[in-house]
Amino acid sequence: MNLSYWEIKSWLTNVDYTIVGSGIVGLNCALHLKLRYPKANVLILEKGILPQGASTKNAGFACFGSLSEIIDDLENHTEDEVLRLIEKRYNGLELLRETLGDKAIDYKKWGGFELFTEQDDDLYDKCLKHQEKINKLLHPFFKTDVFSWQSNNCVFNNIKSKISFNRFEGQIDTGKMMATLLQKVQIAGVRILNNCLVNSYSEDLDSVKIKTEHFEYSTSKLIITTNGFASELIGQSIKPARAQVLITKPIDELHIKGTFHLDRGYYYFRNIDNRILLGGGRHLDFKGEETTEFGETQMIQSKLEELLQTIILPNEIFEIDHRWSGIMGIGEQKKAIVKQLGNNLYCGVRLGGMGVAIGSLIGKELAHLIE
Ligand SMILES: Cc1cc2nc3c(=O)[nH]c(=O)nc-3n(C[C@H](O)[C@H](O)[C@H](O)COP(=O)(O)OP(=O)(O)OC[C@H]3O[C@@H](n4cnc5c(N)ncnc54)[C@H](O)[C@@H]3O)c2cc1C
């Protein structure tokens, strides 16, 4: 594209910080760079007309781990690592709420529930057995018991009589959160160019040359926050992981309120606007879902519908309104990568299924890593 003198001068000259990706991490990084360096010229390049990864696609759980997730994490990490991650997720949520305000993101502290199917005796017994130990582990941070048991009250079908309850869990309206964050970043003076795919870059001694699909220019620092798409631009161990979702049409007198985890978190659902939003099923086809292509598959979508019919809404007549997918970035370790990769090159990626919780904090951490 042959840009004008004005376009080059006003948009692409003297750029101090270029951020690739306008997800929750990129936007928070931009916000904190502006707080640190108010006069800096911060530019975000985003390939989608809207953010096009996970931040506008997710389920909006403001969560830091269900009972079975924490038990599972303890099998692969030390107690200290697990506790640090929970603290990070909780503090990240506090930062998100503080940055944008509960009203703007429609934060509701309705609690989180974990359901166990009648067939899943092993997991149910394990959770019954370990709840006290987990509450003790979390006590120094929360100063009270996090998990308790509630009765199913026959709301759900084929589910054990006891349901694990986490009173610290909440939910947000993902769309409101991202719209408010985008607005705040733009008010802070950050420029965002949408529909602008970054193809490649090359590092000079004190700058980085960027090649987008439309133009080339130089920036003092380049920050990659492309999460599930990161391996296309940086050599870090990040795999894409597609996650599929569906939402019902509004249901009269919907009796379900809160965020729900089922089958070790492989499925998750919540209420929103008198509807049920349900996602998951990636474990049915891990290999097929390891992709950066958006899309829905028959196998996973029919399983989600079956769960609605048989477990979640067994006595309701409902219709599916809409289906979509998002792309996450995952790896061997359940830990984000926040680091300097070159003289003027940085990244904040691999947020897994925790980005609503830790995204604000990772963005802030990244901004403070950069000189
Ligand atoms: C269906 C689903 C449900 C989820 N539910 C939850 C939940 O309930 N709670 C929770 O905590 N987390 C959840 N997550 C995870 C959470 O959404 C992510 O961890 C978080 O959004 C990651 O934010 P990010 O900024 O790192 O990445 P993203 O939001 O993916 O942003 C990366 C951006 O980079 C852009 N980009 C990529 N490559 C390029 C390029 N070459 N040039 C320009 N732009 C580029 C993309 O378009 C994208 O906008 C869920 C994720 C999905 C998909």
The ligand as an SDF file (V2000), in Angstrom:
LIG
                    3D

 53 58  0  0  0  0  0  0  0  0999 V2000
  -13.9490  -20.2920   24.4490 C   0  0  0  0  0  0  0  0  0  0  0  0
  -13.0050  -19.7560   25.4780 C   0  0  0  0  0  0  0  0  0  0  0  0
  -13.4130  -19.6780   26.7980 C   0  0  0  0  0  0  0  0  0  0  0  0
  -12.5570  -19.1430   27.7780 C   0  0  0  0  0  0  0  0  0  0  0  0
  -13.0420  -18.9520   29.0320 N   0  0  0  0  0  0  0  0  0  0  0  0
  -12.2610  -18.3270   29.9560 C   0  0  0  0  0  0  0  0  0  0  0  0
  -12.7810  -18.0260   31.2330 C   0  0  0  0  0  0  0  0  0  0  0  0
  -13.9600  -18.2580   31.4900 O   0  0  0  0  0  0  0  0  0  0  0  0
  -11.9560  -17.4700   32.1620 N   0  0  0  0  0  0  0  0  0  0  0  0
  -10.6470  -17.1770   31.8720 C   0  0  0  0  0  0  0  0  0  0  0  0
   -9.9300  -16.7060   32.7640 O   0  0  0  0  0  0  0  0  0  0  0  0
  -10.1510  -17.4080   30.6350 N   0  0  0  0  0  0  0  0  0  0  0  0
  -10.9150  -17.9640   29.6810 C   0  0  0  0  0  0  0  0  0  0  0  0
  -10.4310  -18.1980   28.4340 N   0  0  0  0  0  0  0  0  0  0  0  0
   -9.0400  -17.8170   28.1400 C   0  0  0  0  0  0  0  0  0  0  0  0
   -8.8870  -16.3080   27.8810 C   0  0  0  0  0  0  0  0  0  0  0  0
   -9.8970  -15.8460   27.0340 O   0  0  0  0  0  0  0  0  0  0  0  0
   -7.4910  -16.0660   27.2640 C   0  0  0  0  0  0  0  0  0  0  0  0
   -6.5050  -16.6190   28.1100 O   0  0  0  0  0  0  0  0  0  0  0  0
   -7.2000  -14.5740   27.0760 C   0  0  0  0  0  0  0  0  0  0  0  0
   -8.2270  -13.9480   26.3760 O   0  0  0  0  0  0  0  0  0  0  0  0
   -5.8800  -14.4170   26.3460 C   0  0  0  0  0  0  0  0  0  0  0  0
   -5.6730  -13.0620   26.0980 O   0  0  0  0  0  0  0  0  0  0  0  0
   -4.4720  -12.6000   25.1890 P   0  0  0  0  0  0  0  0  0  0  0  0
   -4.4980  -11.1290   25.1130 O   0  0  0  0  0  0  0  0  0  0  0  0
   -3.2150  -13.2610   25.6560 O   0  0  0  0  0  0  0  0  0  0  0  0
   -4.7360  -13.2680   23.7630 O   0  0  0  0  0  0  0  0  0  0  0  0
   -5.8620  -13.0020   22.6660 P   0  0  0  0  0  0  0  0  0  0  0  0
   -7.0980  -12.4840   23.2340 O   0  0  0  0  0  0  0  0  0  0  0  0
   -5.9460  -14.2470   21.8600 O   0  0  0  0  0  0  0  0  0  0  0  0
   -5.2160  -11.8310   21.8050 O   0  0  0  0  0  0  0  0  0  0  0  0
   -4.2230  -12.0460   20.8440 C   0  0  0  0  0  0  0  0  0  0  0  0
   -4.5210  -11.0820   19.6880 C   0  0  0  0  0  0  0  0  0  0  0  0
   -3.4310  -11.1090   18.7620 O   0  0  0  0  0  0  0  0  0  0  0  0
   -3.9800  -10.9350   17.4560 C   0  0  0  0  0  0  0  0  0  0  0  0
   -2.9670  -11.4360   16.5200 N   0  0  0  0  0  0  0  0  0  0  0  0
   -2.4840  -12.7040   16.4350 C   0  0  0  0  0  0  0  0  0  0  0  0
   -1.5200  -12.7880   15.5000 N   0  0  0  0  0  0  0  0  0  0  0  0
   -1.3910  -11.5410   14.9750 C   0  0  0  0  0  0  0  0  0  0  0  0
   -0.5530  -10.9830   13.9600 C   0  0  0  0  0  0  0  0  0  0  0  0
    0.3690  -11.7110   13.3140 N   0  0  0  0  0  0  0  0  0  0  0  0
   -0.6960   -9.6650   13.6600 N   0  0  0  0  0  0  0  0  0  0  0  0
   -1.6010   -8.8870   14.3100 C   0  0  0  0  0  0  0  0  0  0  0  0
   -2.4230   -9.3750   15.2830 N   0  0  0  0  0  0  0  0  0  0  0  0
   -2.3070  -10.6790   15.6220 C   0  0  0  0  0  0  0  0  0  0  0  0
   -5.2520  -11.7770   17.5010 C   0  0  0  0  0  0  0  0  0  0  0  0
   -6.1410  -11.4020   16.4870 O   0  0  0  0  0  0  0  0  0  0  0  0
   -5.7710  -11.4790   18.9130 C   0  0  0  0  0  0  0  0  0  0  0  0
   -6.6850  -10.4210   18.9410 O   0  0  0  0  0  0  0  0  0  0  0  0
  -11.2380  -18.7430   27.4240 C   0  0  0  0  0  0  0  0  0  0  0  0
  -10.8130  -18.8550   26.0940 C   0  0  0  0  0  0  0  0  0  0  0  0
  -11.6820  -19.3350   25.1230 C   0  0  0  0  0  0  0  0  0  0  0  0
  -11.2140  -19.4180   23.6940 C   0  0  0  0  0  0  0  0  0  0  0  0
  1  2  1  0
  2  3  1  0
  2 52  2  0
  3  4  2  0
  4  5  1  0
  4 50  1  0
  5  6  2  0
  6  7  1  0
  6 13  1  0
  7  8  2  0
  7  9  1  0
  9 10  1  0
 10 11  2  0
 10 12  1  0
 12 13  2  0
 13 14  1  0
 14 15  1  0
 14 50  1  0
 15 16  1  0
 16 17  1  0
 16 18  1  0
 18 19  1  0
 18 20  1  0
 20 21  1  0
 20 22  1  0
 22 23  1  0
 23 24  1  0
 24 25  2  0
 24 26  1  0
 24 27  1  0
 27 28  1  0
 28 29  2  0
 28 30  1  0
 28 31  1  0
 31 32  1  0
 32 33  1  0
 33 34  1  0
 33 48  1  0
 34 35  1  0
 35 36  1  0
 35 46  1  0
 36 37  1  0
 36 45  1  0
 37 38  2  0
 38 39  1  0
 39 40  1  0
 39 45  2  0
 40 41  1  0
 40 42  2  0
 42 43  1  0
 43 44  2  0
 44 45  1  0
 46 47  1  0
 46 48  1  0
 48 49  1  0
 50 51  2  0
 51 52  1  0
 52 53  1  0
M  END
$$$$
